[in-house]
Amino acid sequence: MKTFKKRGALTHFQILSEISKQDPHLKQKDLADKLGITIQAVSENIKTLIELGYITSKDGRSPYKITQEGIDKVKKDAITLRKYSDSVLETMNHYKTIWPAIAKENLEKDDIVGLYMDDGVLYAHKKEENATGIVLDDAEEGMDVALTNLTGIIDMTVGEVTVIIVPTIKEGGSKVCDIDLIKNVYEKGTNSGEKIDKIAVAGTVSRAIVKKLGLPIDIEYAAPQASANAARKGLNVLAICVGDMGKAFTRELEKEKIKFNIIDGGK
């Protein structure tokens, strides 16, 4: 595509192509409307094309006529553009959308596999599932496998997020937090009775509380976005955040249409 690298080269090609149609009533305004550029830009380009000997005109006005040099130029550029378009189409015809998964067993190229989600991770195995894919290359059990031609629906329910807002350090921090409440919420699970899969924290006070309870911290950075993402993958999240940080969670969860519950964690 070196032909069109020079500034204005494509515009020159378009103008010459329009003039080659031999329309005696073709005006600069018509060219401007067709090409989506200003009349001034058309005028400047026509002036250049006349100087290059590609078109002729009386006083730079219509009717414009394309010269033999102009015809040769259009043909050459059109062939270049067609070759480029053909190469793009060829690439698109061979392009494959590739998805990663974890191989649940040893898989070989061209195997048709069933896909399922477990603990937020996509797995592939040779058993029948509602969603299937084709293996692009051999993969060992437990390793990542490249898949294409995904069809069907992956069985997965969207998780829930329980947000517990705890006092800020100015309000007393963990000393005035209802630790037993948080523990009970974790053990009880979501409103629908599902177990908590991941724990997210936002703020130093939250981190201290979770550590005191002896619970793991799964999500700590960009917690609102990460919690929503985890829920989209079917995980239930308990998010403990300090004060106004809870607003970021509610905004993100509402935006992503994730079911959530807000609890006051203060005494």
N, C-alpha and C positions, 0 to 999 in steps of 0.2 A: 504493500500500500504506500510505497514511497511517493507515488504519483500525487497523492492527496495530502502529503505532509506539509507542503508549502501553504502558507497562509492564503486563503481565498481560492485555493485550487478546486475544492469541491463546488464552490459557488460558480466558478468559471465553467465547470463541467455542466452544472444545472442550467445556467443561462444559455450556453451553446446548444444544449439539448432542446430547450424551448424554441430558440430561434431557428433551429434546423427543421422545425415543423412547417416552416414557410408560411407563417400566418402574417399577412401584410398589415393587419390591424393591431399587432402586438405592441403594447405600450409599456413604458417603464413601470407604470402602476400595476399593470397585469403581472409583470415579472415579480414585482415586490410582493404582491398578494400571494402568488403561487409559492414563492420561496420563503416567505415569512421574514423578509428583511425590509429595510427602509428604501424609499425611492432614491435617496441620496447614495446609499450603498450600491444600488443597481446602476446608477449613473456612473459611479467611480469604476465599477467592474467593467462596464461596457467600454468606457474610455480605454481601459487597459487592454481589453480584447481587440479593440480597433488598432491600438498601437502594436500589438503582437501579430496583427495580420489575420486574425481568426474570423473577424466579421467586418463588413463594410456598412457605412451609414453616411447619409448626408447631414453634415453639421451635428453629428452625434445623436440624431433623432431617428425615430422609426420612419419608414420600414427598414428593419435590419436584415442583412443577408449574410449567411455563413459562407465563408470561402472554402476552397478545397483544403487548405491547411487546417481550417477549423473542423471540417468533416473528419479529416485524418486524426486530429486531436481527440475528438469525441469518441471515435471508434476505438482508438488505443486505450483511452481512459475507461471506456465501457467494458472492454475485455479484461482490464486489470480489476475493475470492480466486480465483474462476474466471477473471476477466478477466486477472489477473496471471499465472496459470498458462498461459492461452492465449497470452499474449504471449511467455512464456519458451519454450514449445513452438515457436512461430512462429520465434523467433530460432534455436533449435537446428536446425530444419528447413533453415534457410538457412546455417547455420554450415559453414564449410569449413576443414579442416585445411590450412594453408599451409606449404610447405617452400621454402627458398631454394636456388638453385643458380647456377652461373655459365654464362651462355649461350656455347656454343662457336661459335655463328653467330647471325645475326639471326633472332629468333623473333617470331611474331605471336600475338596472343590466340587461344586455342582450338586452337593447334597441339598435336598429340600428339607428345611427344618421348621419346627414349630417354635413360636416365640411366646414368652410369658414374662411378666414383671413380678419380681419378688424383692421386697424390702427396698423398693425404688430402683432396682437394677434390672436391665433387660437381659434375659437369658435365651439361649438357643439350644435346642436338642432335637433328636430325631422322632420324638413323640408327637402325636397329632395335637394341634392347638387351633384356636379360632383365627390366629394370625400366622402366616408363613413367610419364609424368605428363602433365597437361594445363596448358598455359600460361595464366595468369590475365590477363596484360597484355603488351603488346609489350616486347621487350627487344633491345638492341643487342649485337653480339658482344663478349664480354669483360666484360659488365655482369651484375649480379645479376638473376635472373628468379624470379618467384613461381610456384610450381607447386601443383597440387592433384590429387586422385584418383590418388595414387601406388599403383601395383600392381606385383607381381612382386618379384624379389629382386635387389638391386644386387650385381653381381659384385665381391667384395672378400674378401681373406684378411686375417686378423688378423696384425699384425706382431709382431716380437720385440724385446725390450729386453736389451742387454748392459750390465751394470753393472760399472764398474771402480772399485774403492775405493782411493783414494790416501792417503798418510800425512798426518796433521795437521801444522800448522806446528810444534808442539812436538816432533814426531817427525822434523822436518827438511824437511817440505813437499816442494816440487818437486825439491829437491836430492837426495832419496833416492827419487824416483819413477822407475820404469822407463819412460822416455819412448819407447824403441824398441818396448817391448811394446804400449803404447797405439797407436802408429803402425801396428804390424802388425795389431792387432785391427781398427782402422778400415779398413785396406786390404783385409783378408781378408773382413770382413763378419760376418754372423751365423753361428751354428753350422750352419745349413742352406745357407750359401753366398750368402745374399742381401746386396745392398749396403746400407750404412748410409745412411738417408735424412735423419736429424736427429741433432744432437748436443745433449745436455742437460748442464748443469753445476750443481753444488750446492756452494757454498763457494768462498772466494777462491783457495785453492790449485788447485782444479780449473780455475778460470777462467784462471789464469796458465799452467797446463800446456797448455790448448787453444790459447791465444794463441801460445805458444812453438812449437807444432806448425803454426801457420798455418791452423788449422781454424776454420770459422764456428761461432758459438754461436747455436743456434736456440731453445733452451729454457733459461731461467735462473731464472725465478720460479715457485714452486709446481711445481718440477721433477718430483717423483714423480707427481703427479696429471696434469700435462701430458704426461709420457712415456707413461703408461697410456692417456690419451686419444688420443695420436698413434698408438699401437700398435693401438687399436681401429679406427682409420681406415685400417689397412693399412700404416702406416709402421714401418720398423725404426729403433730408437733406440739410440745409444751414449750411456749416461749415466755421467758421471765425477763422483764425489762423494767428499767428505772423511770419513774415519773412520766414526763412528756414523751419519752421514747415510744410509749405505747401508741401515740398518734401515727407514727411511721408504719407500725404494724397494721393498724386499721385501714390506713390509706391503701397500702399495698394489697392487703387481703381483699378489700372491697373491689379494687381495680381488677384483680385476677379472679373475682367471683369465688373465693374460697370460703367455706363455712368456718366461722370462728366464734369464740366465746371469750368475753372479757371478765376477769375476776380481780377484785381488789385484794392485794396481798398484805395490806397493813393490818395491824391489830385494832 
